Amino acid sequence: MTQHKKHTIREYEQTFIRKNPFFRVFLREIDRMSVSTIYVFTTLIGPLISFVILLSVFSAGVPHNIPVGIVDMDNTNLSRKISMWVNATQEAEVAMHLPNQEEAYRQMADGKLDAVIIIPENTEKNILKGIGQPVSVFINNTNLLKGGYLQKGIYKALATLSGGIKLQFAMKNGLPEKQAKAKILPVSLQQHILFNPFGNYSYFLLSALLPLMIVVFTLLSAVFAVGTEVREGTGPEWLEHAHGSLIVGLAGKLLPYTLLLSIVTVVMNVVLFVQMGTPLRGNFAFIVMGELGMIITYQLLAILLVAVTANLRLALSLASAYSMMALTFSGLTFPQFAMPLVAKIFSYLFPFTQWVKIFISQAIRGEDAVHAIIPMSIYVLFILLAVCFLPRLKQVLKQERFWGKI
């Protein structure tokens, strides 16, 4: 190809880009993004920083060595064995041996202990006589997750020790070991924990918290990008670049943010499935489609907020509240089926609820594709709702009475 032809093609491409409304808006938005770091922070730097913080918080995967105090009023070999067995569990760590209950309660009230085990006097003596002896356990259940985890560990230690004592008594009475075990535990439980057998909080929480950060920054970045056009009164200029088409204008404006957030999503998937080893039992394509659909849906909801409020600051405040409430009603920390009817209905007002269903369906459980298609189809309802407010947004962009509002 001659130099003249190359030059002609290059001129044609530049002319096409300058005249094409989509590319004009796209390049205009990139210029706006290059002027202020807020745009890059809300779409790239901010989400990545939040990922690092969350990963450092949940790096252990499961809570270990939760501080426990023991009040040993018996002071025998058996009581010391109880302390040793509790300390041997991964959940609990015997941090203090206390002289009395009052001191134990005070340490617990001060937040230095999360559980107190009280071994009463004559515990070993009563057990050797064949008399049942209760051991009191007081657990701080302010944090339900930590309290439940600690309760499970202490109970497991005491139940194992108690079973061993019963086994020794039965064998001393002449029963063979096999019959003694059958007498102590006539019905045995074969427990099979599905999907998260290690009880890893990283699988449980980070699979929702990392996408939630993407939701927060998606909503804030889109609100800021569109809301500044209203505040600065540059809406007519924006529409002029788009040849008067708001749909073309929105597509060209939001595409740079979509691309940057997609890069963040790729990083998130690498963290979840490669670094953390989160199970991937279903179709990864549906997960990617769900993530992209979630980003687009929240961008359009940002447009709805700007159109309704015509106020950048109010729209940002509503976006922050709306995005952070999504985790509460997603059904992850509290099951959706157990919610009151009003809360259950309210949970469907958040696209994030559908993302959680898609992820659990395809990554954790490996369910059929239909369990991912239904939540993704609900994205469309949110998008259609936002589209209904496009005429209102166009009005806000054109009328001077809306300009200059903080």
Secondary structure, DSSP 8 states (H G I E B T S, - for coil): --HHHHHHHHHHHHHHHHH-HHHHHHHHHHHHHHH-HHHHIIIIIHHHHHHHHHHHHTTTSS---EEEEEEESS-SHHHHHHHHHHHHSSSEEEEEEESSHHHHHHHHHTTS-SEEEEE-TTHHHHHHTT-----EEEE--SSHHHHHHHHHHHHHHHHHHHHHHHHHHHHHTT--HHHHHHHH-SS-------S-TT--HIIIIIHHHHHHHHHHHHHHHHHHHHHHHHHTT-HHHHHHHTTT-HHHHHHHHHHHHHHHHHHHHHHHHIIIIIIS-----S-HHHHHHHHHHHHHHHHHHHHHHHHHH--HHHHHHHHHHHHHHHHHTSSSSS-GGGS-HHHHHHHTT-HHHHHHHHHIIIIII---THHHHHHHHHHHHHHHHHHTTHHHHHHHHH-GGGTT--
